[in-house]
């Protein structure tokens, strides 16, 4: 909003978003210097995305933080496999040449397959 001595805006940051919380805490730590940090960040953003100044195009700001559902699921799976990797044992039946997974490996697979329920 434009005022007689400049501009005034109210911003709200989501407490459940790590990125919002980090930025909110940083801005809070600046005291009365918040506007300088915001101006510096916006000038840098405009320099990287000059098309936002074109009044004929609608402004689209796409948050470049966070994880997509696919990348988050992949990260979870990789972490679970890494943690459980030391317990992942294959047992081999020498007489029948059958390879069977240990109970730990079966439990891990069941856990990873169960993640699909959270989509």
N, CA and C atoms as an extended XYZ file, in Angstrom:
357
Properties=species:S:1:pos:R:3:atomname:S:1:resname:S:1:resid:I:1 pbc="F F F"
N         0.839       -1.157        0.000 N   UNK     1
C         0.000        0.000        0.000 CA  UNK     1
C         0.898        1.239        0.000 C   UNK     1
N         0.552        2.172       -0.829 N   UNK     2
C         1.334        3.417       -0.911 CA  UNK     2
C         0.870        4.380        0.180 C   UNK     2
N         1.827        4.953        0.875 N   UNK     3
C         1.524        5.948        1.901 CA  UNK     3
C         2.197        7.260        1.512 C   UNK     3
N         1.971        8.295        2.283 N   UNK     4
C         2.554        9.604        1.961 CA  UNK     4
C         4.078        9.605        2.067 C   UNK     4
N         4.619        8.703        2.884 N   UNK     5
C         6.084        8.683        3.052 CA  UNK     5
C         6.736        7.415        2.498 C   UNK     5
N         6.042        6.636        1.691 N   UNK     6
C         6.633        5.432        1.106 CA  UNK     6
C         5.593        4.352        0.863 C   UNK     6
N         5.945        3.150        1.199 N   UNK     7
C         5.060        2.004        1.013 CA  UNK     7
C         5.033        1.197        2.299 C   UNK     7
N         3.900        0.568        2.581 N   UNK     8
C         3.769       -0.249        3.777 CA  UNK     8
C         3.041       -1.536        3.391 C   UNK     8
N         3.626       -2.663        3.816 N   UNK     9
C         3.050       -3.969        3.518 CA  UNK     9
C         3.030       -4.814        4.786 C   UNK     9
N         2.070       -5.685        4.865 N   UNK    10
C         2.029       -6.681        5.941 CA  UNK    10
C         2.280       -8.046        5.327 C   UNK    10
N         3.161       -8.818        5.915 N   UNK    11
C         3.501      -10.140        5.400 CA  UNK    11
C         3.233      -11.182        6.476 C   UNK    11
N         2.814      -12.352        6.060 N   UNK    12
C         2.634      -13.452        6.999 CA  UNK    12
C         3.427      -14.641        6.484 C   UNK    12
N         4.146      -15.302        7.387 N   UNK    13
C         4.960      -16.450        7.034 CA  UNK    13
C         4.388      -17.682        7.723 C   UNK    13
N         4.293      -18.781        6.970 N   UNK    14
C         3.707      -20.022        7.485 CA  UNK    14
C         4.661      -20.688        8.468 C   UNK    14
N         4.184      -20.955        9.651 N   UNK    15
C         5.027      -21.551       10.685 CA  UNK    15
C         5.369      -23.008       10.349 C   UNK    15
N         4.536      -23.684        9.569 N   UNK    16
C         4.790      -25.087        9.239 CA  UNK    16
C         5.751      -25.264        8.075 C   UNK    16
N         6.131      -24.184        7.428 N   UNK    17
C         7.088      -24.243        6.319 CA  UNK    17
C         8.467      -23.884        6.851 C   UNK    17
N         9.421      -24.797        6.670 N   UNK    18
C        10.789      -24.514        7.126 CA  UNK    18
C        11.345      -23.254        6.469 C   UNK    18
N        11.088      -23.082        5.177 N   UNK    19
C        11.597      -21.909        4.466 CA  UNK    19
C        10.949      -20.635        5.007 C   UNK    19
N         9.635      -20.652        5.210 N   UNK    20
C         8.943      -19.474        5.743 CA  UNK    20
C         9.431      -19.157        7.148 C   UNK    20
N         9.590      -20.200        7.958 N   UNK    21
C        10.050      -19.992        9.337 CA  UNK    21
C        11.468      -19.404        9.342 C   UNK    21
N        12.336      -19.925        8.484 N   UNK    22
C        13.714      -19.427        8.420 CA  UNK    22
C        13.736      -17.953        8.010 C   UNK    22
N        12.961      -17.611        6.999 N   UNK    23
C        12.922      -16.210        6.542 CA  UNK    23
C        12.274      -15.328        7.601 C   UNK    23
N        11.192      -15.813        8.210 N   UNK    24
C        10.529      -15.031        9.253 CA  UNK    24
C        11.457      -14.747       10.423 C   UNK    24
N        12.208      -15.770       10.866 N   UNK    25
C        13.141      -15.573       11.971 CA  UNK    25
C        14.268      -14.611       11.590 C   UNK    25
N        14.738      -14.730       10.342 N   UNK    26
C        15.794      -13.826        9.887 CA  UNK    26
C        15.300      -12.380        9.881 C   UNK    26
N        14.113      -12.168        9.292 N   UNK    27
C        13.580      -10.806        9.238 CA  UNK    27
C        13.320      -10.259       10.643 C   UNK    27
N        12.823      -11.113       11.517 N   UNK    28
C        12.584      -10.682       12.897 CA  UNK    28
C        13.882      -10.232       13.565 C   UNK    28
N        14.979      -10.918       13.251 N   UNK    29
C        16.264      -10.565       13.862 CA  UNK    29
C        16.801       -9.224       13.359 C   UNK    29
N        16.275       -8.723       12.252 N   UNK    30
C        16.770       -7.473       11.672 CA  UNK    30
C        16.199       -6.225       12.338 C   UNK    30
N        15.195       -6.413       13.172 N   UNK    31
C        14.594       -5.247       13.825 CA  UNK    31
C        14.028       -4.276       12.811 C   UNK    31
N        14.494       -3.032       12.857 N   UNK    32
C        13.980       -1.987       11.958 CA  UNK    32
C        14.681       -1.950       10.600 C   UNK    32
N        15.483       -2.957       10.290 N   UNK    33
C        16.218       -2.995        9.023 CA  UNK    33
C        15.609       -3.991        8.027 C   UNK    33
N        14.402       -4.436        8.278 N   UNK    34
C        13.760       -5.437        7.423 CA  UNK    34
C        13.615       -4.957        5.981 C   UNK    34
N        13.198       -3.715        5.800 N   UNK    35
C        12.939       -3.225        4.444 CA  UNK    35
C        14.194       -3.233        3.590 C   UNK    35
N        15.363       -2.963        4.180 N   UNK    36
C        16.607       -2.988        3.407 CA  UNK    36
C        16.893       -4.403        2.890 C   UNK    36
N        16.677       -5.397        3.729 N   UNK    37
C        16.905       -6.779        3.308 CA  UNK    37
C        15.915       -7.184        2.220 C   UNK    37
N        14.662       -6.782        2.363 N   UNK    38
C        13.642       -7.122        1.364 CA  UNK    38
C        13.955       -6.427        0.044 C   UNK    38
N        14.334       -5.161        0.080 N   UNK    39
C        14.680       -4.430       -1.150 CA  UNK    39
C        15.854       -5.106       -1.853 C   UNK    39
N        16.886       -5.463       -1.097 N   UNK    40
C        18.060       -6.125       -1.687 CA  UNK    40
C        17.665       -7.445       -2.343 C   UNK    40
N        16.863       -8.236       -1.650 N   UNK    41
C        16.430       -9.530       -2.201 CA  UNK    41
C        15.560       -9.347       -3.437 C   UNK    41
N        14.655       -8.381       -3.412 N   UNK    42
C        13.763       -8.168       -4.559 CA  UNK    42
C        14.514       -7.626       -5.766 C   UNK    42
N        15.488       -6.750       -5.549 N   UNK    43
C        16.290       -6.238       -6.675 CA  UNK    43
C        17.055       -7.387       -7.327 C   UNK    43
N        17.593       -8.274       -6.499 N   UNK    44
C        18.297       -9.439       -7.050 CA  UNK    44
C        17.328      -10.343       -7.815 C   UNK    44
N        16.129      -10.551       -7.265 N   UNK    45
C        15.125      -11.385       -7.944 CA  UNK    45
C        14.723      -10.747       -9.276 C   UNK    45
N        14.459       -9.448       -9.274 N   UNK    46
C        14.067       -8.753      -10.505 CA  UNK    46
C        15.196       -8.818      -11.529 C   UNK    46
N        16.443       -8.708      -11.073 N   UNK    47
C        17.578       -8.819      -11.987 CA  UNK    47
C        17.651      -10.189      -12.643 C   UNK    47
N        17.267      -11.226      -11.906 N   UNK    48
C        17.283      -12.586      -12.452 CA  UNK    48
C        16.031      -12.907      -13.252 C   UNK    48
N        14.946      -12.175      -13.000 N   UNK    49
C        13.661      -12.415      -13.672 CA  UNK    49
C        13.073      -11.091      -14.154 C   UNK    49
N        13.712      -10.417      -15.122 N   UNK    50
C        13.248       -9.086      -15.536 CA  UNK    50
C        11.844       -9.085      -16.123 C   UNK    50
N        11.365      -10.243      -16.562 N   UNK    51
C        10.026      -10.316      -17.142 CA  UNK    51
C         8.932      -10.005      -16.123 C   UNK    51
N         9.222      -10.045      -14.826 N   UNK    52
C         8.197       -9.723      -13.830 CA  UNK    52
C         7.799       -8.255      -13.891 C   UNK    52
N         8.637       -7.408      -14.487 N   UNK    53
C         8.313       -5.988      -14.595 CA  UNK    53
C         7.410       -5.682      -15.785 C   UNK    53
N         7.212       -6.646      -16.689 N   UNK    54
C         6.353       -6.458      -17.846 CA  UNK    54
C         4.900       -6.484      -17.383 C   UNK    54
N         4.246       -5.338      -17.446 N   UNK    55
C         2.873       -5.222      -16.944 CA  UNK    55
C         1.869       -6.005      -17.781 C   UNK    55
N         2.247       -6.417      -19.002 N   UNK    56
C         1.346       -7.186      -19.856 CA  UNK    56
C         1.292       -8.665      -19.462 C   UNK    56
N         2.282       -9.120      -18.735 N   UNK    57
C         2.320      -10.520      -18.295 CA  UNK    57
C         1.931      -10.611      -16.829 C   UNK    57
N         1.069      -11.568      -16.499 N   UNK    58
C         0.761      -11.741      -15.078 CA  UNK    58
C         1.999      -12.244      -14.334 C   UNK    58
N         2.184      -11.773      -13.120 N   UNK    59
C         3.336      -12.158      -12.320 CA  UNK    59
C         3.097      -13.552      -11.745 C   UNK    59
N         4.065      -14.425      -11.959 N   UNK    60
C         4.017      -15.771      -11.398 CA  UNK    60
C         5.300      -15.973      -10.612 C   UNK    60
N         5.170      -16.084       -9.327 N   UNK    61
C         6.331      -16.359       -8.487 CA  UNK    61
C         6.228      -17.814       -8.077 C   UNK    61
N         7.197      -18.604       -8.505 N   UNK    62
C         7.205      -20.030       -8.200 CA  UNK    62
C         8.239      -20.265       -7.117 C   UNK    62
N         7.791      -20.805       -6.016 N   UNK    63
C         8.696      -21.072       -4.900 CA  UNK    63
C         9.677      -22.157       -5.308 C   UNK    63
N        10.954      -21.859       -5.166 N   UNK    64
C        11.997      -22.808       -5.555 CA  UNK    64
C        12.512      -23.583       -4.352 C   UNK    64
N        11.754      -23.606       -3.272 N   UNK    65
C        12.182      -24.316       -2.087 CA  UNK    65
C        11.225      -25.478       -1.834 C   UNK    65
N        11.629      -26.351       -0.962 N   UNK    66
C        10.788      -27.491       -0.648 CA  UNK    66
C        11.041      -28.644       -1.603 C   UNK    66
N        10.235      -29.673       -1.509 N   UNK    67
C        10.410      -30.871       -2.307 CA  UNK    67
C         9.092      -31.236       -2.971 C   UNK    67
N         9.175      -31.744       -4.188 N   UNK    68
C         7.986      -32.293       -4.813 CA  UNK    68
C         7.671      -33.613       -4.119 C   UNK    68
N         6.475      -34.088       -4.302 N   UNK    69
C         6.086      -35.352       -3.669 CA  UNK    69
C         6.991      -36.486       -4.133 C   UNK    69
N         7.325      -36.499       -5.420 N   UNK    70
C         8.175      -37.558       -5.949 CA  UNK    70
C         9.578      -37.506       -5.349 C   UNK    70
N        10.148      -36.305       -5.277 N   UNK    71
C        11.503      -36.206       -4.744 CA  UNK    71
C        11.519      -36.488       -3.242 C   UNK    71
N        10.463      -36.106       -2.541 N   UNK    72
C        10.387      -36.396       -1.107 CA  UNK    72
C        10.285      -37.901       -0.879 C   UNK    72
N         9.440      -38.577       -1.643 N   UNK    73
C         9.325      -40.040       -1.516 CA  UNK    73
C        10.653      -40.719       -1.840 C   UNK    73
N        11.343      -40.232       -2.859 N   UNK    74
C        12.633      -40.821       -3.230 CA  UNK    74
C        13.653      -40.618       -2.112 C   UNK    74
N        13.652      -39.441       -1.507 N   UNK    75
C        14.579      -39.173       -0.396 CA  UNK    75
C        14.278      -40.062        0.803 C   UNK    75
N        12.982      -40.229        1.124 N   UNK    76
C        12.594      -41.096        2.239 CA  UNK    76
C        13.038      -42.521        1.970 C   UNK    76
N        12.763      -43.007        0.769 N   UNK    77
C        13.144      -44.377        0.418 CA  UNK    77
C        14.657      -44.560        0.507 C   UNK    77
N        15.416      -43.607       -0.013 N   UNK    78
C        16.877      -43.708        0.031 CA  UNK    78
C        17.390      -43.715        1.467 C   UNK    78
N        16.805      -42.877        2.310 N   UNK    79
C        17.239      -42.821        3.703 CA  UNK    79
C        16.901      -44.115        4.447 C   UNK    79
N        15.697      -44.631        4.212 N   UNK    80
C        15.302      -45.871        4.876 CA  UNK    80
C        16.200      -47.014        4.423 C   UNK    80
N        16.457      -47.088        3.126 N   UNK    81
C        17.338      -48.145        2.617 CA  UNK    81
C        18.753      -48.008        3.188 C   UNK    81
N        19.239      -46.778        3.328 N   UNK    82
C        20.580      -46.559        3.881 CA  UNK    82
C        20.642      -47.004        5.337 C   UNK    82
N        19.643      -46.609        6.114 N   UNK    83
C        19.611      -46.974        7.526 CA  UNK    83
C        19.479      -48.473        7.696 C   UNK    83
N        18.609      -49.071        6.904 N   UNK    84
C        18.365      -50.504        7.040 CA  UNK    84
C        19.382      -51.338        6.272 C   UNK    84
N        20.223      -50.704        5.484 N   UNK    85
C        21.177      -51.426        4.640 CA  UNK    85
C        22.077      -52.369        5.388 C   UNK    85
N        22.480      -52.009        6.556 N   UNK    86
C        23.371      -52.889        7.309 CA  UNK    86
C        22.650      -54.129        7.814 C   UNK    86
N        21.324      -54.066        7.880 N   UNK    87
C        20.542      -55.214        8.352 CA  UNK    87
C        19.965      -56.028        7.199 C   UNK    87
N        20.197      -55.588        5.977 N   UNK    88
C        19.625      -56.266        4.820 CA  UNK    88
C        20.495      -57.469        4.472 C   UNK    88
N        19.994      -58.639        4.787 N   UNK    89
C        20.766      -59.866        4.615 CA  UNK    89
C        20.000      -60.800        3.687 C   UNK    89
N        20.711      -61.367        2.749 N   UNK    90
C        20.125      -62.406        1.909 CA  UNK    90
C        20.645      -63.750        2.396 C   UNK    90
N        19.730      -64.669        2.593 N   UNK    91
C        20.175      -66.011        2.990 CA  UNK    91
C        20.080      -66.933        1.788 C   UNK    91
N        21.082      -67.741        1.628 N   UNK    92
C        21.141      -68.638        0.480 CA  UNK    92
C        21.081      -70.071        0.980 C   UNK    92
N        20.125      -70.799        0.422 N   UNK    93
C        20.001      -72.214        0.744 CA  UNK    93
C        20.932      -72.964       -0.212 C   UNK    93
N        22.029      -73.487        0.312 N   UNK    94
C        23.058      -74.106       -0.518 CA  UNK    94
C        22.535      -75.325       -1.272 C   UNK    94
N        21.595      -76.063       -0.699 N   UNK    95
C        21.115      -77.291       -1.349 CA  UNK    95
C        20.213      -76.992       -2.542 C   UNK    95
N        19.390      -75.947       -2.435 N   UNK    96
C        18.436      -75.700       -3.516 CA  UNK    96
C        18.766      -74.464       -4.342 C   UNK    96
N        19.857      -73.783       -4.007 N   UNK    97
C        20.241      -72.542       -4.691 CA  UNK    97
C        19.144      -71.480       -4.641 C   UNK    97
N        18.272      -71.561       -3.651 N   UNK    98
C        17.237      -70.541       -3.481 CA  UNK    98
C        17.807      -69.379       -2.684 C   UNK    98
N        17.499      -68.186       -3.135 N   UNK    99
C        17.900      -66.981       -2.422 CA  UNK    99
C        16.639      -66.389       -1.835 C   UNK    99
N        16.624      -66.167       -0.521 N   UNK   100
C        15.448      -65.581        0.116 CA  UNK   100
C        15.871      -64.385        0.949 C   UNK   100
N        14.981      -63.420        1.006 N   UNK   101
C        15.266      -62.213        1.771 CA  UNK   101
C        15.055      -62.481        3.262 C   UNK   101
N        15.819      -61.805        4.083 N   UNK   102
C        15.652      -61.914        5.533 CA  UNK   102
C        14.357      -61.230        5.946 C   UNK   102
N        13.962      -61.450        7.190 N   UNK   103
C        12.768      -60.803        7.713 CA  UNK   103
C        12.931      -59.281        7.704 C   UNK   103
N        14.152      -58.792        7.971 N   UNK   104
C        14.393      -57.350        7.949 CA  UNK   104
C        14.147      -56.772        6.561 C   UNK   104
N        14.620      -57.462        5.545 N   UNK   105
C        14.441      -56.976        4.171 CA  UNK   105
C        12.967      -56.992        3.794 C   UNK   105
N        12.246      -58.029        4.211 N   UNK   106
C        10.802      -58.101        3.927 CA  UNK   106
C        10.066      -56.966        4.635 C   UNK   106
N        10.461      -56.691        5.875 N   UNK   107
C         9.821      -55.607        6.622 CA  UNK   107
C        10.094      -54.258        5.962 C   UNK   107
N        11.316      -54.077        5.478 N   UNK   108
C        11.666      -52.838        4.785 CA  UNK   108
C        10.836      -52.671        3.524 C   UNK   108
N        10.716      -53.727        2.737 N   UNK   109
C         9.905      -53.653        1.524 CA  UNK   109
C         8.452      -53.340        1.856 C   UNK   109
N         7.922      -53.953        2.910 N   UNK   110
C         6.538      -53.687        3.320 CA  UNK   110
C         6.382      -52.217        3.721 C   UNK   110
N         7.370      -51.688        4.444 N   UNK   111
C         7.325      -50.290        4.843 CA  UNK   111
C         7.334      -49.370        3.633 C   UNK   111
N         8.248      -49.614        2.706 N   UNK   112
C         8.355      -48.757        1.523 CA  UNK   112
C         7.115      -48.853        0.652 C   UNK   112
N         6.567      -50.047        0.515 N   UNK   113
C         5.343      -50.205       -0.273 CA  UNK   113
C         4.169      -49.509        0.407 C   UNK   113
N         4.196      -49.453        1.733 N   UNK   114
C         3.132      -48.780        2.472 CA  UNK   114
C         3.149      -47.272        2.333 C   UNK   114
N         4.255      -46.689        1.904 N   UNK   115
C         4.330      -45.232        1.732 CA  UNK   115
C         3.362      -44.743        0.680 C   UNK   115
N         2.958      -45.618       -0.257 N   UNK   116
C         2.017      -45.227       -1.300 CA  UNK   116
C         0.673      -44.776       -0.710 C   UNK   116
N         0.349      -45.237        0.483 N   UNK   117
C        -0.924      -44.866        1.116 CA  UNK   117
C        -0.989      -43.391        1.481 C   UNK   117
N         0.172      -42.727        1.561 N   UNK   118
C         0.198      -41.329        1.976 CA  UNK   118
C         0.092      -40.356        0.810 C   UNK   118
N        -0.182      -40.837       -0.357 N   UNK   119
C        -0.277      -39.953       -1.523 CA  UNK   119
C        -1.557      -39.160       -1.497 C   UNK   119
